[in-house]
């Protein structure tokens, strides 16, 4: 949470900031609008549906076909999808994947929009080349050595990066088929469950110690014993109450994670707008970034997102999302970049989210 500049409740609506063009694409068939409408209905009922305490062995969201976990900001979108349909199966696949297994979504079921990472490469201006996909002959790949022109000066390297394309996946609980396909589906679900249970089980003390070490390695200093939890942009410092103020160690770490996400917005880091005073539009947007960023951190650090709900936040976030449904993906992009600074995932592979 912020304040006067430290961050603290309640927020107000804000307009969306600039966002890389790749993450500003409109998803197909108004899927984003439907997702945001469902989310607003849940928040109006007093729920923050992306929050969940950590349960060892509950399993990450994975692709039903490959068993690979969904990454980036997708865990938030998929957790919301589970909440909306009341499913407990964190297993998903795209329409094409389901068809190859002779399965299809049951009538009336709805998919969940996620963001599929795609590599891109663009040749330097003036080379005469056009944009292309990596590995498709569109110039030098990652790690290539720059060629030298006739003048002996290094030739400019191609620009490379990841863009995100909206796509829809369906939950395993919504897939149906004939007897043979249904048996195959049951076997795949059993395989995903077995894979989740094969992961090493860590004691709670070990998980919490590892999470605390990651947060302590974040270069923003922590001051404990403050009257409230906040990030102070003027001092570039995180402040928390005494440890005894928290009902559990995981709650303290989740609150620390929330304030750490705020601190990524400092001008020396991701340079988000942290100037919004209590009750301003910018304040509300930044609180939503911190909320979702802390959820992503909670997943990566295996501590969950066990923080208190503030009805004022939910109310004002509804107002924000009503202004522009695209804001959800823009804020998720900011939250993902913030979480990546503190506890980065491995480089996202285009194969990580098969469709």
C-alpha positions as CSV (number, residue, x, y, z in Angstrom):
1,X,0.0,0.0,0.0
2,X,1.1,3.6,-0.7
3,X,1.0,6.6,1.6
4,X,1.0,10.2,0.8
5,X,3.2,9.0,-1.1
6,X,3.2,5.8,1.1
7,X,0.5,3.5,-0.3
8,X,-2.6,2.9,1.9
9,X,-6.4,2.4,1.3
10,X,-8.6,3.4,-0.2
11,X,-8.0,4.0,-4.0
12,X,-9.8,5.8,-6.7
13,X,-10.2,5.1,-10.5
14,X,-7.4,5.8,-12.9
15,X,-6.8,6.0,-16.6
16,X,-4.5,3.4,-18.3
17,X,-0.9,4.4,-18.8
18,X,1.2,3.7,-21.9
19,X,1.7,-0.1,-22.6
20,X,3.8,-1.9,-25.1
21,X,1.8,-2.4,-28.3
22,X,2.2,-6.1,-28.1
23,X,0.3,-6.3,-24.9
24,X,-2.4,-3.8,-26.0
25,X,-3.9,-6.1,-28.6
26,X,-7.6,-6.8,-28.5
27,X,-8.4,-10.4,-27.6
28,X,-10.8,-12.3,-29.9
29,X,-14.6,-12.2,-29.8
30,X,-14.9,-9.8,-26.9
31,X,-13.4,-12.4,-24.5
32,X,-11.7,-9.7,-22.6
33,X,-15.0,-7.8,-22.1
34,X,-16.7,-10.9,-20.8
35,X,-13.9,-11.6,-18.5
36,X,-13.9,-8.1,-17.1
37,X,-17.7,-8.2,-16.7
38,X,-17.4,-11.4,-14.7
39,X,-14.6,-10.0,-12.6
40,X,-16.6,-6.8,-11.8
41,X,-19.6,-9.0,-10.7
42,X,-17.3,-10.9,-8.3
43,X,-15.7,-7.8,-6.9
44,X,-19.1,-6.2,-6.4
45,X,-20.0,-9.2,-4.3
46,X,-16.9,-8.5,-2.1
47,X,-14.5,-11.0,-3.5
48,X,-11.0,-10.7,-4.8
49,X,-11.1,-14.0,-6.8
50,X,-7.4,-14.1,-7.7
51,X,-6.4,-14.5,-4.0
52,X,-5.8,-17.9,-2.5
53,X,-3.7,-19.1,0.5
54,X,-0.9,-21.4,-0.4
55,X,-1.7,-25.1,-0.3
56,X,1.2,-27.5,-0.7
57,X,0.6,-30.0,-3.5
58,X,-2.4,-28.1,-4.9
59,X,-0.6,-27.9,-8.2
60,X,0.2,-25.1,-10.6
61,X,-1.9,-24.3,-13.6
62,X,-0.6,-26.6,-16.4
63,X,-1.3,-27.5,-19.9
64,X,-3.3,-30.7,-20.1
65,X,-1.3,-32.0,-23.1
66,X,2.2,-31.1,-22.3
67,X,2.2,-30.8,-18.5
68,X,4.0,-27.5,-18.8
69,X,3.0,-24.7,-16.3
70,X,1.4,-21.5,-17.5
71,X,3.6,-18.5,-16.7
72,X,3.8,-14.8,-16.8
73,X,0.6,-13.2,-15.8
74,X,-1.5,-16.2,-16.8
75,X,-1.8,-17.8,-13.3
76,X,-3.9,-14.8,-12.3
77,X,-6.2,-15.2,-15.3
78,X,-6.5,-18.9,-14.8
79,X,-7.2,-18.7,-11.1
80,X,-10.0,-16.3,-11.9
81,X,-11.3,-18.8,-14.5
82,X,-11.3,-21.6,-11.9
83,X,-13.2,-19.3,-9.5
84,X,-15.8,-18.4,-12.1
85,X,-16.6,-22.0,-13.0
86,X,-16.2,-23.6,-9.5
87,X,-13.7,-26.1,-10.8
88,X,-10.7,-27.4,-8.8
89,X,-8.8,-28.8,-11.8
90,X,-5.9,-26.5,-12.8
91,X,-5.5,-28.2,-16.1
92,X,-6.2,-26.4,-19.4
93,X,-5.9,-26.8,-23.2
94,X,-6.8,-24.9,-26.3
95,X,-9.6,-25.7,-28.7
96,X,-7.2,-27.2,-31.3
97,X,-5.5,-29.4,-28.8
98,X,-8.8,-30.7,-27.5
99,X,-10.0,-31.5,-31.1
100,X,-6.8,-33.5,-31.6
101,X,-7.9,-35.6,-28.7
102,X,-11.4,-36.0,-30.0
103,X,-12.6,-33.7,-27.2
104,X,-14.6,-30.5,-27.2
105,X,-15.9,-28.0,-24.6
106,X,-19.3,-29.0,-23.4
107,X,-22.2,-26.9,-24.6
108,X,-22.5,-23.7,-22.6
109,X,-19.0,-23.8,-21.2
110,X,-16.8,-20.7,-21.6
111,X,-13.1,-20.5,-22.1
112,X,-10.6,-18.4,-20.3
113,X,-8.5,-15.8,-22.1
114,X,-4.7,-16.1,-21.5
115,X,-1.7,-14.4,-23.1
116,X,0.5,-16.7,-25.2
117,X,4.1,-15.5,-25.6
118,X,5.5,-15.3,-29.1
119,X,9.0,-14.4,-30.0
120,X,9.5,-11.6,-32.6
121,X,12.5,-10.3,-34.4
122,X,12.9,-7.1,-36.4
123,X,15.8,-6.3,-38.7
124,X,17.5,-2.9,-38.1
125,X,16.0,0.0,-40.1
126,X,17.7,0.4,-43.5
127,X,18.7,-3.3,-44.0
128,X,15.8,-3.9,-46.4
129,X,14.5,-6.8,-44.3
130,X,11.0,-7.2,-42.9
131,X,9.8,-8.5,-39.6
132,X,9.8,-12.2,-39.1
133,X,9.6,-15.0,-36.5
134,X,12.7,-16.3,-34.8
135,X,14.1,-19.3,-36.5
136,X,12.3,-18.5,-39.7
137,X,15.2,-16.9,-41.6
138,X,14.4,-13.4,-40.4
139,X,18.0,-12.5,-39.5
140,X,20.5,-13.4,-36.8
141,X,19.2,-15.3,-33.7
142,X,19.9,-14.6,-30.1
143,X,23.5,-14.7,-29.2
144,X,24.7,-14.1,-32.8
145,X,27.8,-12.0,-33.5
146,X,27.2,-8.7,-35.2
147,X,28.5,-8.6,-38.8
148,X,30.8,-5.9,-39.9
149,X,30.0,-3.6,-42.8
150,X,32.5,-2.4,-45.5
151,X,33.5,0.5,-43.3
152,X,34.6,-1.9,-40.6
153,X,32.0,-0.7,-38.1
154,X,29.7,-3.3,-36.5
155,X,26.4,-3.7,-38.3
156,X,23.4,-3.1,-36.1
157,X,21.9,-6.2,-34.5
158,X,18.3,-7.3,-35.1
159,X,15.8,-6.3,-32.4
160,X,14.3,-9.3,-30.6
161,X,11.7,-9.7,-27.9
162,X,8.5,-11.4,-26.7
163,X,5.0,-10.3,-27.6
164,X,1.8,-11.7,-26.2
165,X,-1.2,-12.9,-28.2
166,X,-4.5,-13.4,-26.5
167,X,-5.9,-16.9,-26.9
168,X,-8.6,-19.0,-25.2
169,X,-8.1,-22.2,-23.2
170,X,-10.7,-24.5,-21.7
171,X,-10.7,-26.2,-18.3
172,X,-10.4,-30.0,-18.3
173,X,-13.7,-30.2,-16.3
174,X,-15.4,-28.7,-19.4
175,X,-14.2,-31.2,-22.0
176,X,-16.3,-34.0,-23.3
177,X,-16.0,-36.7,-25.9
178,X,-16.9,-40.3,-26.7
179,X,-16.1,-43.2,-24.4
180,X,-12.5,-43.6,-25.7
181,X,-11.8,-39.9,-25.6
182,X,-13.2,-39.6,-22.1
183,X,-10.9,-42.4,-20.9
184,X,-8.0,-40.6,-22.5
185,X,-9.0,-37.4,-20.8
186,X,-9.2,-39.2,-17.4
187,X,-5.7,-40.6,-17.9
188,X,-4.3,-37.2,-18.8
189,X,-5.8,-35.7,-15.7
190,X,-4.4,-38.5,-13.6
191,X,-1.0,-37.9,-15.1
192,X,-1.1,-34.2,-14.3
193,X,-2.1,-35.0,-10.7
194,X,0.7,-37.5,-10.4
195,X,3.2,-35.0,-11.8
196,X,2.1,-32.4,-9.2
197,X,2.4,-34.9,-6.4
198,X,5.9,-35.9,-7.5
199,X,7.2,-32.4,-6.8
200,X,9.3,-32.3,-3.7
201,X,7.2,-31.4,-0.6
202,X,8.8,-28.7,1.4
203,X,8.1,-28.0,5.0
204,X,6.3,-24.7,5.7
205,X,9.3,-23.3,7.5
206,X,11.5,-24.0,4.5
207,X,9.2,-22.4,2.1
208,X,8.7,-19.3,4.3
209,X,12.5,-19.0,4.9
210,X,13.2,-19.2,1.1
211,X,10.5,-16.5,0.4
212,X,11.9,-14.2,3.1
213,X,15.4,-14.6,1.7
214,X,14.2,-13.6,-1.8
215,X,12.4,-10.5,-0.4
216,X,15.3,-9.6,1.8
217,X,17.6,-9.7,-1.3
218,X,15.4,-7.1,-3.0
219,X,17.6,-3.9,-2.7
220,X,14.9,-1.7,-1.1
221,X,15.5,-1.6,2.6
222,X,12.8,-2.8,5.1
223,X,11.9,-0.9,8.3
224,X,9.9,-2.9,10.8
225,X,7.9,-1.3,13.7
226,X,6.0,1.2,11.6
227,X,2.4,2.0,12.4
228,X,1.2,0.6,9.1
229,X,2.5,-1.3,6.0
230,X,3.5,1.1,3.2
231,X,6.2,1.9,0.6
232,X,7.8,5.3,1.0
233,X,8.8,6.6,-2.5
234,X,10.4,9.7,-0.9
235,X,12.8,7.4,1.2
236,X,12.7,4.4,-1.2
237,X,11.9,2.3,1.8
238,X,9.4,-0.4,2.7
239,X,7.8,-0.1,6.2
240,X,5.9,-2.9,8.0
241,X,4.4,-3.2,11.5
242,X,6.0,-5.4,14.1
243,X,5.9,-9.1,13.3
244,X,3.4,-9.7,16.1
245,X,0.9,-7.6,14.2
246,X,0.4,-10.3,11.6
247,X,-1.7,-13.4,12.3
248,X,0.7,-15.7,10.4
249,X,4.2,-15.6,9.0
250,X,2.8,-16.0,5.5
251,X,0.6,-13.0,5.9
252,X,3.6,-10.9,6.8
253,X,5.5,-12.1,3.8
254,X,2.5,-11.5,1.5
255,X,2.2,-7.9,2.8
256,X,6.0,-7.4,2.3
257,X,5.6,-8.7,-1.3
258,X,2.8,-6.2,-1.9
259,X,4.9,-3.3,-0.8
260,X,7.9,-4.6,-2.7
261,X,5.8,-4.6,-5.9
262,X,5.0,-0.9,-5.2
263,X,8.8,-0.2,-4.9
264,X,9.4,-1.5,-8.4
265,X,7.6,1.6,-9.6
266,X,10.4,3.9,-8.3
267,X,11.8,6.2,-11.1
268,X,15.1,4.3,-10.9
269,X,13.3,1.0,-11.8
270,X,10.0,0.7,-13.8
271,X,9.1,4.3,-13.3
272,X,5.3,4.0,-12.8
273,X,3.3,6.9,-11.5
274,X,3.6,6.8,-7.7
275,X,2.7,10.5,-7.2
276,X,-1.1,9.8,-6.8
277,X,-2.3,11.0,-3.4
278,X,-4.7,9.1,-1.3
279,X,-8.1,9.1,-3.1
280,X,-6.7,9.9,-6.6
281,X,-7.1,8.0,-9.8
282,X,-3.4,7.2,-10.2
283,X,-3.4,5.8,-6.6
284,X,-6.2,3.2,-7.5
285,X,-4.4,2.0,-10.5
286,X,-1.1,1.5,-8.7
287,X,-2.9,-0.4,-5.9
288,X,-4.3,-2.8,-8.5
289,X,-0.8,-3.3,-9.9
290,X,0.5,-4.1,-6.4
291,X,-2.4,-6.4,-5.7
292,X,-1.9,-8.5,-8.8
293,X,1.9,-8.3,-8.7
294,X,1.8,-9.6,-5.1
295,X,-0.5,-12.5,-6.2
296,X,2.1,-13.5,-8.9
297,X,4.9,-13.2,-6.3
298,X,2.9,-15.3,-3.9
299,X,2.7,-18.1,-6.5
300,X,6.4,-17.9,-7.3
301,X,7.5,-17.8,-3.7
302,X,4.9,-20.5,-2.5
303,X,3.4,-18.2,0.1
304,X,0.0,-17.5,-1.5
305,X,-1.7,-14.1,-1.3
306,X,-3.0,-14.1,2.3
307,X,-3.6,-10.4,2.7
308,X,-6.6,-8.5,4.0
309,X,-9.4,-7.4,1.7
310,X,-10.4,-3.8,1.5
311,X,-13.9,-3.2,0.3
312,X,-12.9,0.3,-0.9
313,X,-10.3,-1.2,-3.2
314,X,-12.7,-3.6,-4.8
315,X,-15.3,-0.8,-5.4
316,X,-12.9,1.6,-7.0
317,X,-11.3,-1.2,-9.1
318,X,-14.7,-1.9,-10.5
319,X,-15.0,1.8,-11.5
320,X,-11.6,1.6,-13.2
321,X,-12.4,-1.5,-15.2
322,X,-15.8,-0.1,-16.3
323,X,-14.0,2.8,-17.9
324,X,-11.9,0.5,-20.1
325,X,-11.9,-3.3,-20.1
326,X,-8.4,-3.2,-21.7
327,X,-7.1,-1.9,-18.4
328,X,-7.0,-5.4,-16.9
329,X,-4.4,-6.6,-19.3
330,X,-2.4,-3.4,-19.1
331,X,-2.3,-3.7,-15.3
332,X,-1.4,-7.4,-15.5
333,X,1.5,-6.4,-17.8
334,X,2.8,-4.0,-15.2
335,X,2.3,-6.5,-12.4
336,X,4.2,-9.2,-14.4
337,X,7.1,-6.9,-15.0
338,X,7.2,-5.9,-11.4
339,X,7.2,-9.5,-10.2
340,X,9.9,-10.4,-12.7
341,X,12.2,-7.8,-11.1
342,X,11.9,-9.3,-7.7
343,X,11.6,-13.1,-8.4
344,X,12.2,-13.6,-12.1
345,X,10.9,-16.6,-14.0
346,X,13.2,-18.3,-16.5
347,X,13.0,-16.8,-20.0
348,X,9.6,-17.4,-21.4
349,X,9.6,-19.9,-24.3
350,X,7.0,-19.8,-27.1
351,X,6.5,-23.5,-26.5
352,X,5.5,-22.9,-22.8
353,X,1.9,-22.2,-23.8
354,X,0.9,-24.4,-26.7
355,X,-2.4,-23.6,-28.3
